[in-house]
Amino acid sequence: GNVFFELYGNNKTITLAKKTEKVIVGDQSYDTAPMLFTNIQNKIQDLTLVLEESLIAKPSTSKGTDEQVSYDGLDAIAPLGYSVYGPTAVLSNIKVKTADGKYIQAAMPGGLVAWAYGGAKFENCQFNGKINVWLPSTVGRDGLRYAGGIAAMAEQATFNGCLFHPSTGAFTVFTEEQHSVYCGGILGGVGFRDNSSRN
């Protein structure tokens, strides 16, 4: 769900275990953990998330002009939530850890959130784990893809005192084509949330 309220974690730990349904990626099915929230518009502080199971996005698909359905590489996922946005949105002292052998995987994965925009702030947040970027051959080469230890993509967001503790491999890109994938310990890259942001 969405977070419109202030959440004080009191230095507690939340463990994200596997969901009952599996996710299909290519011709394989995987267990996956859930995202904790969807969109965050207020303050969350002093909280630790542990991924007991890998967090794997369901690959995004779309129909082409020929009505054929194919992977479009627009899926994004992160443990804390899909997005954090707005001037009142502050993530402070949030830590995310993946258990041994577990990882986060999407076309655009983030260690805490996938998107940060609209004046969102990060203070002293940390990610400790592995991130995989998965892009099938059907995804065109023209689009940029981002992966970040704290956020995959951001526009008008501030990061202060955040850390990325890479586990073995840190970022791994799985693709059959030569895509433009940008990986960053804190932020994957700057993206435009909508067309109005370009003006």
C-alpha positions in Angstrom: 0.0 0.0 0.0 0.8 3.7 0.0 2.4 5.5 2.9 0.9 8.9 3.7 1.8 8.8 7.4 5.0 9.1 9.4 6.5 5.7 10.3 9.0 5.4 13.1 10.6 2.0 13.0 12.2 2.2 16.5 15.2 0.3 15.1 13.1 -2.8 14.5 13.7 -5.3 11.8 11.2 -6.5 9.2 11.9 -9.7 7.4 10.5 -10.1 3.9 9.9 -13.8 3.3 8.6 -15.4 0.1 5.1 -14.9 -1.3 2.8 -17.8 -2.0 2.8 -17.2 -5.8 6.0 -17.5 -7.9 7.2 -15.1 -10.6 7.9 -16.3 -14.1 11.0 -14.9 -15.8 11.7 -16.2 -19.2 11.0 -20.0 -19.0 11.8 -20.3 -15.3 9.7 -19.8 -12.2 11.1 -18.3 -9.0 10.1 -17.7 -5.4 10.1 -14.0 -4.6 9.7 -11.7 -1.6 7.1 -8.8 -1.7 7.8 -5.1 -1.8 6.9 -3.6 1.6 5.1 -0.5 0.3 4.2 0.9 -3.1 4.4 4.7 -3.0 5.9 6.7 -0.1 4.9 10.3 0.5 5.9 10.9 4.1 8.7 10.1 6.6 10.0 6.7 7.4 12.9 6.3 9.8 15.0 3.9 11.9 14.0 0.7 10.2 15.9 -2.4 8.9 14.6 -4.7 6.1 16.0 -8.2 5.6 15.3 -10.0 2.4 15.0 -13.7 3.4 14.1 -14.5 -0.2 15.1 -12.8 -3.5 13.0 -9.9 -4.7 12.2 -10.5 -8.4 10.0 -8.3 -10.6 7.6 -9.8 -13.0 8.9 -8.8 -16.4 6.9 -6.0 -18.0 5.2 -6.6 -21.4 3.5 -4.5 -24.0 1.8 -5.0 -27.4 3.6 -3.8 -30.5 2.1 -2.4 -33.6 1.7 -5.9 -34.8 -0.3 -6.8 -31.7 2.5 -9.2 -30.6 3.2 -9.2 -26.8 6.9 -8.9 -25.9 9.0 -7.9 -22.9 9.6 -4.1 -22.8 12.1 -3.8 -20.0 10.1 -1.3 -18.0 9.7 -3.3 -14.8 11.2 -1.8 -11.7 11.3 -3.1 -8.1 12.9 -2.4 -4.7 12.3 -3.7 -1.2 11.0 -0.6 0.6 8.7 0.6 -2.2 8.3 1.4 -5.9 8.6 5.2 -5.3 9.3 7.9 -2.8 8.1 11.4 -3.8 7.2 14.9 -2.6 8.8 17.5 -0.3 7.6 15.7 2.9 9.0 12.3 1.8 12.1 11.6 3.9 13.8 8.2 4.3 16.1 8.3 7.3 18.3 5.6 8.8 16.8 2.8 6.6 18.9 -0.3 6.2 18.3 -3.1 3.7 20.2 -6.4 3.7 19.9 -9.5 1.5 20.4 -12.9 2.9 23.2 -15.0 1.6 22.7 -16.0 -2.0 19.6 -13.7 -2.4 19.3 -10.6 -4.6 17.0 -8.0 -6.1 16.2 -8.4 -9.8 14.4 -6.3 -12.4 15.1 -4.3 -15.6 15.5 -1.3 -13.3 16.1 -2.5 -9.7 16.9 -0.3 -6.6 18.3 -1.2 -3.2 15.6 0.8 -1.3 13.3 2.3 -3.9 13.1 2.3 -7.7 12.0 5.9 -8.2 12.8 9.1 -6.1 11.4 12.4 -7.2 9.6 15.6 -6.4 11.9 16.7 -3.6 12.3 13.4 -1.8 15.2 13.1 0.6 17.4 10.2 1.8 19.5 10.5 5.0 22.0 7.9 6.2 20.4 5.0 4.3 22.3 1.8 3.6 22.0 -1.2 1.3 24.0 -4.4 1.7 23.5 -7.0 -1.0 23.4 -8.0 -4.6 21.4 -6.5 -7.5 20.7 -8.1 -10.8 19.6 -6.4 -14.0 17.6 -8.7 -16.3 16.9 -7.6 -19.9 15.7 -10.2 -22.5 16.6 -10.0 -26.2 13.2 -8.6 -27.1 13.9 -5.3 -25.4 15.2 -2.7 -27.8 18.6 -1.1 -27.3 17.4 2.5 -27.6 16.2 2.9 -24.0 18.4 3.5 -20.9 18.2 1.2 -17.9 19.3 2.1 -14.4 20.2 0.1 -11.2 21.1 1.8 -7.9 22.2 0.7 -4.5 19.7 3.2 -2.9 17.5 4.2 -5.8 17.5 3.1 -9.5 16.3 6.5 -10.8 15.8 10.0 -9.4 14.7 13.4 -10.4 14.8 16.3 -7.9 15.9 14.1 -5.0 18.6 14.5 -2.3 21.0 11.9 -0.9 23.0 12.6 2.2 25.3 10.1 4.1 24.0 7.0 2.2 26.1 3.9 1.8 26.3 0.9 -0.5 28.0 -2.2 0.9 28.4 -4.5 -2.2 28.2 -8.2 -1.7 30.0 -10.6 -4.0 29.2 -9.5 -7.6 27.5 -6.3 -6.5 25.7 -5.6 -9.9 25.2 -8.3 -12.5 23.6 -7.6 -15.9 21.9 -10.5 -17.6 21.1 -9.7 -21.3 21.5 -11.2 -24.7 21.9 -7.7 -26.4 24.2 -4.7 -25.8 21.9 -2.5 -23.7 22.8 0.8 -22.0 22.7 -0.1 -18.3 24.0 2.4 -15.8 24.7 1.1 -12.3 25.6 3.3 -9.3 26.3 2.5 -5.7 23.8 5.2 -4.5 21.9 6.2 -7.6 21.6 4.4 -11.0 20.8 7.6 -13.0 18.7 10.7 -13.5 15.5 10.1 -15.3 12.5 12.2 -16.2 9.4 11.1 -14.3 7.0 12.6 -17.0 7.2 14.9 -20.0 6.4 18.0 -18.0 9.7 17.6 -16.1 11.7 18.2 -19.3 10.5 21.9 -19.5 
